[in-house]
Amino acid sequence: MTILDLFSSGFNTRNQDHFASIVRVAMTDGVLSDEEKAFLDRLAQKLDISKEMYARILKDYKTHPINPPVGLEKRIERLYDLTRMLHIDSLSYSKKKGMLSKLAVGLGFASDSVPKVVTLALKLVNDNSGYKLFEQGMHYFGDSK
């Protein structure tokens, strides 16, 4: 196996794990809506998830760990994707907040700032603020854990 193979393998695994964590959020109510499915389809393409891997992850999404990204930028990107997925789900606000809180801790946000991070994330996505404003809001919480 070459260095390139190792790098590609690690990159694909991170993408698959990220995708699986979003599938986990989508499946919290046990149903994958048409809107969620369309979002997952677009995300799978963006993350270079094959159709075979997509099907495997849908079947076995709970076996993929939530690997926290190292840098704040990547954590913010993942939080944004997860918040958007929760936003379109039909869960109550309190369930969305609870699920997103667990995922935010798993992504590496400081546990003492998670309630504020989650509240702001849900508000920004609910207000359809866009990624740039979301990113700016999350930078307030810094890069500490």
Secondary structure as UniProt FT lines:
FT   HELIX           3..26
FT   HELIX           27..29
FT   HELIX           34..46
FT   TURN            47..48
FT   HELIX           51..60
FT   HELIX           61..63
FT   HELIX           72..88
FT   HELIX           93..107
FT   TURN            111..113
FT   HELIX           114..126
FT   TURN            127..128
FT   HELIX           131..139
FT   TURN            140..143
//
